[in-house]
Amino acid sequence: MTCEDFAVLDRRDVARRHPLRRPGRGHADNGAMDYPELPGPAFLFDLDGTLIDSVYQHVIAWRSALSHLGIDLSVWRIHRRIGMSGGLFVSALLRETGLSLTKSQIDDLQQAHADAYTEQLDSVRPLPGAADLLAELTGRGVPWAIATSGYARTARSALGMLGLPEDTPMVTRDLVRRAKPDPDLFLAGAALLDVDPRYAMVVGDSVWDLLAARRAGALGIGLLSGGYGREELERSGAFRVYADPEDMRNRLDELGVRLD
């Protein structure tokens, strides 16, 4: 099959998935041509470091959990892994330290991290503009959901911090087979909103968020509020990089959100 054949098939596929608003050819009542219309934007938000200021609490929690097993790991090494699944985190640290842990020890390590993080919940705060950003999107009819590598038992506490109801659309680690950098969380979030992931934007603070976004076929938006640098996020595929949710809210027009 030639490149021209693929082009014809692609045009037919677009026409099938996005039929014209009116049959036939010509112009709409307002003088505009009839053409396939794509859906408006939708957003899939990471949680830690994106909506709530909790990255360093997770770092300290992991360090505390590791110390219980006699593992001394520098906090900067831990920070570089925040955002990926707990299982991959443990695999990475075992590779870096040359240590070997049993399945029981790994389970104990992850539970110790969860317990240590829970003890620090009182120090976790929403990031600047997070609640206002979500309220702005809701007010403009823009669909959004939260997709986090965290488990429901800890992630649910963030809803109250953000002033969100219990039925807020959210996908947690409990609900998918694999967490970031696999795309499952964002694919499930898009399904929850009934949107095609190709027309969604993933907002995250880590390279793991952006890798998962690319694998899901979504556009990635980076935030600096989790500690990664602008260049790192851009190299990982971020279309735009903002300081925090407040900065993003002030520039929603750059992401195709109509402000009129």
Backbone bond lengths (Angstrom), bond angles and torsions (degrees), N, CA, C in turn:
res aa  C-N    CA-C-N  psi(-1)  N-CA   C-N-CA  omega(-1)  CA-C   N-CA-C  phi
1 M - - - 1.474 - - 1.528 108.88 -
2 T 1.320 116.38 133.79 1.460 120.97 -177.11 1.514 111.41 -83.19
3 C 1.357 115.58 169.09 1.466 120.57 176.09 1.516 110.60 -60.70
4 E 1.369 116.07 -34.97 1.464 119.52 179.63 1.526 110.72 -65.25
5 D 1.345 116.29 -37.64 1.466 119.92 177.94 1.518 110.94 -62.92
6 F 1.348 116.39 -42.75 1.458 119.91 178.22 1.514 110.64 -62.22
7 A 1.325 117.54 -38.87 1.464 121.09 -179.66 1.519 110.91 -63.25
8 V 1.353 117.03 -41.39 1.462 120.63 178.91 1.519 110.14 -64.38
9 L 1.353 116.09 -45.24 1.460 119.49 179.22 1.514 111.21 -61.43
10 D 1.338 116.38 -39.48 1.463 119.77 -179.93 1.512 110.92 -64.04
11 R 1.335 117.81 -41.21 1.468 120.37 179.11 1.521 110.31 -65.30
12 R 1.345 116.61 -39.60 1.462 119.53 178.54 1.525 110.85 -64.99
13 D 1.351 115.46 -38.65 1.466 119.11 179.82 1.521 110.79 -64.60
14 V 1.334 117.10 -42.31 1.467 120.63 177.73 1.515 110.36 -61.28
15 A 1.340 116.38 -43.63 1.462 119.89 -178.97 1.521 111.34 -63.98
16 R 1.356 116.16 -36.24 1.455 119.07 -179.86 1.523 111.65 -70.38
17 R 1.341 117.42 -40.88 1.456 120.65 -176.48 1.520 112.76 -81.18
18 H 1.329 117.02 -24.27 1.462 120.84 -178.24 1.528 109.44 -132.60
19 P 1.332 117.75 74.54 1.463 120.42 -177.21 1.517 111.25 -63.16
20 L 1.332 115.22 154.94 1.459 120.52 178.30 1.511 110.74 -62.11
21 R 1.309 114.62 151.30 1.457 118.68 -179.93 1.515 111.87 -65.26
22 R 1.363 117.45 -31.28 1.460 122.04 179.63 1.518 108.22 -130.77
23 P 1.334 117.72 146.04 1.463 119.44 179.83 1.521 110.99 -69.72
24 G 1.333 114.56 155.02 1.449 118.95 175.22 1.508 112.26 78.60
25 R 1.329 115.35 -166.42 1.453 121.30 -178.67 1.512 109.43 -111.77
26 G 1.311 114.74 174.78 1.454 118.74 177.53 1.497 111.23 123.62
27 H 1.323 116.16 -149.44 1.446 121.75 -175.32 1.518 110.42 -127.84
28 A 1.330 115.45 151.28 1.455 120.80 175.17 1.516 109.06 -72.89
29 D 1.333 115.47 171.32 1.458 120.30 -176.67 1.521 112.48 -59.08
30 N 1.347 117.23 -29.73 1.463 119.07 -178.80 1.520 112.56 -88.46
31 G 1.313 117.59 8.39 1.454 121.61 177.44 1.514 114.24 94.60
32 A 1.334 118.17 -10.17 1.457 121.01 179.67 1.523 110.17 -79.44
33 M 1.323 115.89 150.67 1.459 120.28 177.97 1.519 110.65 -69.63
34 D 1.337 115.67 153.71 1.452 121.08 169.88 1.527 108.51 -77.51
35 Y 1.312 117.38 137.28 1.457 121.36 178.78 1.529 108.79 -163.30
36 P 1.329 117.17 159.69 1.472 118.90 178.16 1.522 110.34 -63.12
37 E 1.316 116.65 134.76 1.462 120.93 178.48 1.520 110.21 -109.57
38 L 1.318 116.54 131.12 1.452 121.11 175.83 1.525 109.81 -83.40
39 P 1.328 117.30 154.60 1.465 119.42 178.16 1.520 111.16 -67.01
40 G 1.324 116.27 159.55 1.453 121.11 177.01 1.520 111.05 -70.24
41 P 1.334 116.90 174.12 1.464 119.94 -176.92 1.523 112.86 -69.56
42 A 1.321 115.19 152.80 1.468 123.22 171.49 1.522 106.31 -136.23
43 F 1.325 117.21 153.10 1.459 120.96 -174.99 1.524 111.14 -125.01
44 L 1.338 115.04 138.34 1.459 123.04 175.05 1.527 107.29 -118.54
45 F 1.322 116.76 114.10 1.462 121.91 -173.66 1.523 111.98 -101.03
46 D 1.326 115.31 130.29 1.453 120.11 161.57 1.536 107.11 -65.17
47 L 1.314 117.21 167.38 1.469 120.24 -177.24 1.529 112.18 -108.27
48 D 1.333 117.08 -67.36 1.468 120.75 -175.85 1.525 111.34 -68.77
49 G 1.329 116.35 122.57 1.458 121.08 -179.44 1.509 113.61 84.07
50 T 1.330 116.61 -6.76 1.463 121.84 -179.83 1.520 111.03 -113.38
51 L 1.320 116.69 -48.54 1.466 121.72 177.08 1.525 112.22 -110.12
52 I 1.331 116.93 -31.37 1.467 119.73 177.90 1.529 109.65 -124.62
53 D 1.335 115.93 148.46 1.466 123.06 -175.50 1.524 108.89 -88.06
54 S 1.324 116.34 79.36 1.466 121.24 -170.35 1.523 114.20 -130.65
55 V 1.323 117.81 2.30 1.464 119.97 -175.03 1.523 111.43 -59.93
56 Y 1.315 116.32 -46.40 1.467 118.18 -174.10 1.526 111.96 -75.68
57 Q 1.328 117.50 -24.50 1.467 119.33 170.71 1.530 110.07 -64.50
58 H 1.337 116.13 -38.40 1.467 119.19 176.60 1.529 110.82 -66.62
59 V 1.324 116.74 -39.05 1.469 120.12 178.48 1.525 110.48 -59.55
60 I 1.335 116.34 -49.46 1.463 120.54 -179.44 1.529 110.86 -64.32
61 A 1.344 116.51 -37.52 1.466 119.92 179.10 1.528 111.09 -63.87
62 W 1.332 116.77 -42.26 1.460 119.62 177.89 1.522 110.89 -65.40
63 R 1.335 116.85 -39.88 1.470 119.22 -179.77 1.528 110.43 -64.15
64 S 1.325 115.73 -41.05 1.463 119.91 177.97 1.526 110.96 -62.62
65 A 1.339 115.98 -44.62 1.467 120.05 -179.86 1.525 111.15 -62.97
66 L 1.324 116.47 -41.35 1.461 120.55 179.91 1.524 111.53 -65.93
67 S 1.336 115.63 -38.21 1.466 119.07 -177.86 1.523 111.54 -63.73
68 H 1.342 116.80 -29.38 1.462 120.15 178.08 1.528 111.53 -64.99
69 L 1.332 115.91 -23.76 1.467 120.11 177.49 1.521 111.69 -98.08
70 G 1.338 115.82 8.05 1.455 119.97 179.67 1.512 113.80 77.29
71 I 1.332 117.06 20.18 1.468 121.76 179.97 1.520 108.64 -102.20
72 D 1.329 116.74 119.41 1.464 121.65 179.88 1.526 108.47 -105.07
73 L 1.321 116.28 106.28 1.464 121.34 -177.28 1.519 109.00 -122.41
74 S 1.324 117.16 133.08 1.465 121.71 -178.72 1.522 110.29 -61.57
75 V 1.343 115.60 144.75 1.464 119.29 -176.63 1.524 111.80 -64.16
76 W 1.335 117.97 -30.17 1.463 118.08 -178.71 1.530 110.75 -67.29
77 R 1.326 116.54 -33.17 1.465 119.30 177.18 1.528 110.68 -68.20
78 I 1.321 115.88 -37.64 1.463 119.78 178.03 1.520 110.26 -66.36
79 H 1.329 116.24 -43.87 1.470 120.22 -177.86 1.516 111.78 -57.79
80 R 1.324 117.38 -37.32 1.466 120.58 -177.17 1.524 111.84 -64.48
81 R 1.319 117.94 -17.52 1.462 121.35 -177.23 1.523 113.18 -104.47
82 I 1.313 117.45 -6.99 1.462 119.53 -179.77 1.528 109.36 -64.76
83 G 1.311 115.96 132.62 1.462 120.75 -178.50 1.514 112.42 113.29
84 M 1.339 116.59 -24.54 1.463 118.62 175.56 1.526 108.86 -88.32
85 S 1.303 116.39 169.99 1.461 120.12 -178.75 1.523 110.27 -64.08
86 G 1.340 115.58 152.75 1.455 119.79 179.19 1.516 112.68 -59.51
87 G 1.337 116.34 -37.20 1.457 119.95 179.38 1.517 112.59 -63.46
88 L 1.337 116.64 -44.35 1.459 120.19 178.15 1.521 110.90 -68.63
89 F 1.340 116.07 -35.28 1.464 120.25 176.75 1.527 110.20 -57.80
90 V 1.324 116.24 -48.65 1.462 120.44 -179.44 1.524 110.44 -64.17
91 S 1.325 117.75 -41.55 1.468 121.03 178.75 1.522 111.04 -60.00
92 A 1.348 115.89 -41.22 1.463 120.51 -179.52 1.523 111.31 -65.95
93 L 1.329 116.85 -42.74 1.468 118.49 -177.79 1.525 110.72 -69.82
94 L 1.323 117.77 -33.38 1.463 120.14 176.48 1.524 110.44 -65.01
95 R 1.321 115.96 -39.26 1.462 119.70 177.70 1.527 110.63 -64.76
96 E 1.342 116.57 -42.81 1.461 120.57 -176.01 1.526 112.36 -72.15
97 T 1.323 116.83 -31.42 1.465 120.07 -177.51 1.521 113.24 -96.79
98 G 1.331 116.55 -14.51 1.453 119.78 -177.77 1.512 113.37 73.44
99 L 1.331 116.80 14.60 1.461 121.42 -178.88 1.527 110.83 -88.22
100 S 1.316 114.95 165.94 1.462 121.33 176.45 1.519 108.24 -131.96
101 L 1.339 116.62 130.41 1.457 121.82 179.72 1.520 109.74 -122.49
102 T 1.306 115.72 146.59 1.459 120.18 175.34 1.527 109.59 -77.14
103 K 1.329 116.38 165.72 1.464 120.70 177.21 1.526 110.30 -58.28
104 S 1.317 116.83 -40.03 1.463 120.73 179.53 1.523 111.16 -64.52
105 Q 1.324 117.44 -40.84 1.465 120.80 178.74 1.525 111.39 -65.94
106 I 1.331 116.84 -38.53 1.466 120.36 178.47 1.522 110.27 -64.74
107 D 1.332 116.52 -42.67 1.467 119.92 177.36 1.524 110.76 -61.93
108 D 1.330 116.57 -42.35 1.465 120.73 178.83 1.526 110.76 -64.02
109 L 1.331 116.44 -38.14 1.463 121.12 179.89 1.520 110.89 -63.32
110 Q 1.320 116.73 -45.82 1.457 120.10 -179.28 1.528 111.26 -66.77
111 Q 1.319 117.22 -37.10 1.460 119.92 177.32 1.527 110.81 -68.22
112 A 1.335 116.93 -39.11 1.464 120.57 177.97 1.523 110.81 -63.27
113 H 1.332 116.83 -37.68 1.465 119.88 175.97 1.515 110.80 -63.17
114 A 1.325 117.09 -46.51 1.466 120.65 -179.54 1.522 110.92 -60.35
115 D 1.332 116.80 -41.83 1.464 120.40 -179.94 1.530 110.93 -66.31
116 A 1.338 116.73 -43.32 1.467 120.54 -179.11 1.525 111.08 -66.09
117 Y 1.331 116.50 -36.09 1.470 118.96 177.90 1.524 110.48 -68.40
118 T 1.317 117.10 -41.60 1.465 120.83 179.62 1.525 111.06 -58.44
119 E 1.322 116.97 -36.07 1.462 121.12 179.26 1.530 112.15 -65.43
120 Q 1.338 116.73 -19.86 1.466 120.68 -177.89 1.528 113.19 -102.72
121 L 1.316 117.52 5.13 1.461 120.38 -174.63 1.523 113.01 -57.89
122 D 1.330 116.94 -30.83 1.464 119.64 -178.44 1.527 112.12 -64.21
123 S 1.324 117.54 -21.14 1.467 120.61 -179.40 1.527 112.97 -93.53
124 V 1.326 117.47 -3.62 1.469 121.47 -179.50 1.526 109.58 -83.64
125 R 1.318 116.04 135.34 1.457 121.90 -179.34 1.534 109.91 -130.74
126 P 1.325 117.58 156.68 1.468 119.52 171.53 1.523 109.63 -64.28
127 L 1.304 116.90 146.90 1.459 120.49 174.74 1.525 109.74 -73.62
128 P 1.331 117.72 153.31 1.467 120.61 -177.81 1.528 112.34 -53.10
129 G 1.312 115.72 125.85 1.455 121.65 175.30 1.510 115.50 81.73
130 A 1.343 118.43 0.37 1.470 119.82 -175.50 1.522 111.79 -62.06
131 A 1.328 116.68 -51.49 1.468 119.81 -178.74 1.522 110.96 -63.88
132 D 1.332 116.87 -39.37 1.468 120.50 -179.76 1.525 111.24 -67.21
133 L 1.327 116.97 -37.41 1.465 120.58 178.26 1.522 110.69 -62.12
134 L 1.316 117.02 -47.41 1.462 120.34 -179.50 1.523 111.05 -65.11
135 A 1.340 116.49 -39.06 1.466 120.08 178.04 1.526 111.01 -65.49
136 E 1.328 116.19 -37.76 1.468 120.75 178.59 1.529 110.63 -62.97
137 L 1.316 116.39 -46.24 1.465 120.00 179.55 1.522 110.90 -63.30
138 T 1.323 116.38 -43.28 1.461 120.18 178.98 1.518 110.72 -61.13
139 G 1.324 116.40 -43.96 1.462 120.93 -179.46 1.513 112.90 -63.75
140 R 1.308 116.83 -27.99 1.469 120.84 179.91 1.526 112.00 -94.10
141 G 1.307 116.71 6.05 1.462 119.96 177.74 1.510 114.17 73.41
142 V 1.331 117.26 22.06 1.465 121.40 179.63 1.529 108.87 -91.85
143 P 1.327 118.39 119.63 1.471 119.90 -178.20 1.525 112.05 -69.70
144 W 1.319 116.29 145.49 1.464 121.32 177.02 1.520 109.46 -152.71
145 A 1.330 114.72 158.06 1.465 121.65 176.30 1.520 108.27 -148.39
146 I 1.324 115.69 162.02 1.459 122.47 175.33 1.526 108.11 -102.34
147 A 1.336 116.87 136.02 1.468 121.73 178.22 1.525 107.72 -134.18
148 T 1.313 117.11 108.71 1.462 121.08 -171.85 1.523 112.80 -127.17
149 S 1.331 115.35 146.69 1.465 121.03 175.30 1.519 111.88 -73.92
150 G 1.330 116.89 -8.67 1.456 120.50 178.34 1.517 111.78 -75.62
151 Y 1.318 115.08 159.53 1.463 120.89 177.43 1.522 110.10 -84.77
152 A 1.316 115.54 157.87 1.463 121.06 -175.07 1.522 111.87 -57.89
153 R 1.330 117.15 -35.09 1.470 119.81 -174.90 1.527 112.00 -61.95
154 T 1.338 117.68 -28.70 1.463 119.75 177.13 1.527 111.85 -101.45
155 A 1.326 116.74 -34.88 1.464 119.73 -176.56 1.521 112.27 -66.79
156 R 1.327 117.52 -34.50 1.465 120.37 -177.49 1.519 112.43 -62.09
157 S 1.335 116.84 -28.41 1.464 119.58 -179.93 1.526 111.62 -64.95
158 A 1.337 116.77 -23.73 1.461 120.39 -179.08 1.521 112.36 -71.52
159 L 1.325 117.31 -25.06 1.462 119.76 -178.13 1.521 110.82 -61.20
160 G 1.328 116.62 -43.52 1.455 120.00 178.61 1.517 112.10 -63.70
161 M 1.341 116.72 -39.44 1.471 120.17 178.20 1.521 111.28 -59.21
162 L 1.321 115.70 -36.64 1.463 121.39 -176.20 1.522 112.54 -90.38
163 G 1.330 116.75 0.88 1.460 120.26 -179.24 1.513 113.04 69.67
164 L 1.326 116.49 30.95 1.463 121.52 -176.86 1.525 110.65 -103.47
165 P 1.330 117.40 149.44 1.469 120.72 178.85 1.522 111.69 -74.06
166 E 1.313 115.92 163.53 1.461 121.61 -178.43 1.525 112.70 -63.73
167 D 1.341 117.08 -26.38 1.463 119.70 -177.90 1.528 112.39 -91.04
168 T 1.327 117.32 17.01 1.464 120.88 175.22 1.531 109.58 -56.51
169 P 1.337 118.64 133.68 1.470 119.70 179.17 1.529 110.94 -62.40
170 M 1.316 116.70 117.30 1.461 121.35 -177.45 1.520 110.23 -149.49
171 V 1.326 115.59 136.20 1.460 122.47 175.19 1.524 107.64 -113.37
172 T 1.328 116.98 126.63 1.460 122.03 179.53 1.526 110.43 -115.55
173 R 1.318 115.05 172.89 1.468 121.16 -177.12 1.526 112.18 -57.12
174 D 1.327 116.37 -29.81 1.462 120.43 -178.78 1.526 113.14 -62.14
175 L 1.328 116.82 -22.41 1.461 121.17 -168.39 1.524 114.32 -100.09
176 V 1.333 118.00 -4.26 1.466 120.18 -176.98 1.526 110.14 -128.43
177 R 1.330 115.27 162.72 1.464 119.52 179.95 1.522 111.87 -74.50
178 R 1.324 116.39 -39.20 1.465 120.12 -177.09 1.526 109.67 -135.43
179 A 1.321 115.55 145.09 1.465 120.70 177.19 1.529 109.61 -99.24
180 K 1.322 116.38 -177.20 1.462 121.35 -178.02 1.536 111.01 -60.31
181 P 1.335 115.71 142.43 1.462 128.42 15.90 1.522 116.10 -88.48
182 D 1.325 119.36 8.98 1.465 119.69 170.24 1.528 108.75 -67.54
183 P 1.311 118.39 153.92 1.469 121.16 -173.50 1.519 115.12 -84.60
184 D 1.340 117.80 0.35 1.467 120.88 -170.48 1.527 114.10 -52.55
185 L 1.334 117.28 -44.94 1.467 120.43 -177.44 1.520 111.52 -59.49
186 F 1.325 116.43 -43.16 1.460 119.59 -177.21 1.526 111.74 -76.92
187 L 1.322 117.11 -32.88 1.464 119.46 174.09 1.525 110.24 -64.57
188 A 1.338 116.12 -41.27 1.468 119.85 178.32 1.524 111.16 -67.96
189 G 1.339 116.76 -37.36 1.462 119.95 177.52 1.515 111.99 -63.64
190 A 1.338 115.96 -41.67 1.463 119.68 177.66 1.526 110.52 -64.23
191 A 1.332 116.55 -40.59 1.467 120.06 178.12 1.521 110.89 -63.53
192 L 1.329 116.41 -37.08 1.463 120.74 178.94 1.525 111.14 -61.82
193 L 1.339 115.74 -34.48 1.465 120.99 179.23 1.523 112.34 -89.27
194 D 1.344 116.27 -6.04 1.462 121.84 -177.09 1.523 110.79 60.70
195 V 1.339 115.92 45.22 1.459 121.30 176.17 1.526 108.93 -125.29
196 D 1.316 115.75 153.45 1.453 121.61 174.34 1.531 107.60 -74.26
197 P 1.350 119.30 128.13 1.467 120.17 -178.70 1.521 113.61 -56.96
198 R 1.338 117.34 -24.05 1.466 119.67 178.80 1.516 112.12 -66.47
199 Y 1.326 117.27 -20.69 1.458 120.89 -179.60 1.528 111.32 -106.48
200 A 1.336 115.91 14.82 1.466 120.80 177.37 1.524 109.40 -107.80
201 M 1.327 115.57 159.31 1.455 122.00 174.43 1.519 108.81 -119.49
202 V 1.321 115.40 128.65 1.460 121.70 177.88 1.520 108.59 -93.25
203 V 1.318 116.95 127.46 1.465 122.23 179.17 1.523 107.85 -110.39
204 G 1.336 117.00 119.13 1.456 120.55 -178.38 1.512 112.33 -151.17
205 D 1.325 115.68 168.00 1.465 121.05 -175.60 1.518 113.44 -108.22
206 S 1.332 118.53 -3.87 1.463 120.10 -174.51 1.520 111.87 -126.08
207 V 1.332 114.60 163.44 1.466 119.45 176.89 1.524 110.52 -65.25
208 W 1.338 117.31 -25.82 1.465 120.68 179.53 1.530 110.74 -69.50
209 D 1.331 116.55 -36.37 1.468 120.00 174.99 1.521 110.60 -61.35
210 L 1.329 115.53 -44.62 1.461 119.82 -174.69 1.524 111.87 -72.68
211 L 1.328 117.03 -34.07 1.464 119.64 174.97 1.524 110.11 -65.15
212 A 1.330 116.46 -43.47 1.467 120.06 178.04 1.524 111.07 -64.00
213 A 1.337 116.85 -36.96 1.464 120.63 178.24 1.525 110.64 -62.20
214 R 1.325 116.46 -45.42 1.466 120.20 -179.83 1.521 110.66 -62.61
215 R 1.312 116.88 -40.22 1.462 120.12 -179.02 1.525 111.42 -70.01
216 A 1.334 116.39 -25.40 1.467 120.32 176.65 1.522 111.85 -83.84
217 G 1.333 117.27 -9.35 1.458 120.78 -178.22 1.509 113.39 82.17
218 A 1.347 117.09 16.68 1.464 121.57 -178.42 1.524 110.42 -101.91
219 L 1.321 115.91 160.53 1.459 122.10 175.84 1.523 108.86 -80.01
220 G 1.330 117.66 135.58 1.457 121.55 -178.30 1.518 112.46 -100.33
221 I 1.330 116.03 136.88 1.460 123.48 175.45 1.522 107.06 -120.55
222 G 1.333 117.66 127.06 1.453 121.00 -177.42 1.517 112.98 -101.22
223 L 1.328 116.04 146.30 1.462 122.79 172.67 1.524 108.45 -121.40
224 L 1.333 116.06 142.70 1.459 121.59 -179.32 1.526 112.46 -83.56
225 S 1.313 117.40 -3.38 1.464 122.42 -170.52 1.524 114.44 -73.97
226 G 1.332 117.83 -2.09 1.458 120.20 177.40 1.509 113.57 -105.22
227 G 1.342 117.07 -3.17 1.453 120.01 175.42 1.512 115.70 107.19
228 Y 1.321 119.18 -9.56 1.462 121.02 174.71 1.522 109.74 -79.94
229 G 1.344 116.36 150.13 1.452 121.07 -179.36 1.517 112.65 -83.71
230 R 1.327 115.10 162.01 1.465 121.31 -179.45 1.528 111.60 -57.71
231 E 1.343 116.98 -47.00 1.461 119.63 -176.75 1.528 111.47 -63.28
232 E 1.325 117.14 -39.46 1.465 120.17 178.19 1.522 111.04 -61.12
233 L 1.329 115.61 -44.54 1.462 119.71 -178.50 1.530 110.82 -67.58
234 E 1.325 116.32 -39.90 1.466 119.03 179.20 1.521 110.96 -67.25
235 R 1.328 117.27 -39.87 1.472 119.94 177.70 1.521 111.36 -64.21
236 S 1.317 116.05 -26.27 1.466 120.64 179.58 1.519 112.52 -85.88
237 G 1.345 116.65 1.26 1.457 119.99 172.73 1.505 116.57 109.97
238 A 1.338 118.64 9.07 1.464 119.90 -179.45 1.527 110.75 -65.19
239 F 1.321 116.70 127.60 1.462 122.27 176.69 1.522 110.44 -71.20
240 R 1.314 116.55 -41.87 1.459 123.44 174.81 1.524 108.09 -137.35
241 V 1.328 116.55 151.60 1.460 122.00 175.73 1.521 108.23 -126.64
242 Y 1.329 116.10 127.83 1.463 122.12 179.55 1.523 109.44 -120.61
243 A 1.332 115.69 159.32 1.459 120.06 -178.03 1.521 111.59 -66.09
244 D 1.316 116.34 -45.82 1.463 122.17 -174.84 1.525 108.45 -163.27
245 P 1.329 118.87 -179.43 1.468 119.96 -179.03 1.528 113.56 -58.56
246 E 1.323 117.26 -34.30 1.464 119.63 179.64 1.524 110.86 -64.04
247 D 1.317 116.63 -43.51 1.461 121.17 178.18 1.523 110.20 -62.43
248 M 1.314 117.50 -42.15 1.467 121.28 177.85 1.521 110.79 -62.72
249 R 1.322 116.63 -43.42 1.471 120.55 -179.81 1.526 111.15 -58.91
250 N 1.316 116.69 -37.83 1.460 120.46 -179.07 1.521 112.89 -73.59
251 R 1.338 117.18 -9.54 1.467 121.09 -176.46 1.530 111.99 -127.33
252 L 1.309 116.64 27.73 1.460 119.88 -177.33 1.522 112.80 -59.47
253 D 1.329 116.62 -26.86 1.465 119.10 179.07 1.523 111.45 -62.22
254 E 1.350 117.37 -28.29 1.463 120.52 178.55 1.530 112.01 -67.82
255 L 1.325 116.08 -16.48 1.465 121.39 -177.47 1.520 112.24 -107.05
256 G 1.323 116.34 12.74 1.457 120.00 175.39 1.506 115.05 85.06
257 V 1.344 117.68 10.42 1.463 120.29 175.85 1.521 107.85 -84.56
258 R 1.315 115.93 117.49 1.464 120.28 -177.19 1.519 109.52 -73.00
259 L 1.324 115.64 129.30 1.458 121.27 -176.59 1.515 112.84 -103.38
260 D 1.359 117.28 3.82 1.465 119.12 -179.45 1.522 110.57 -94.62
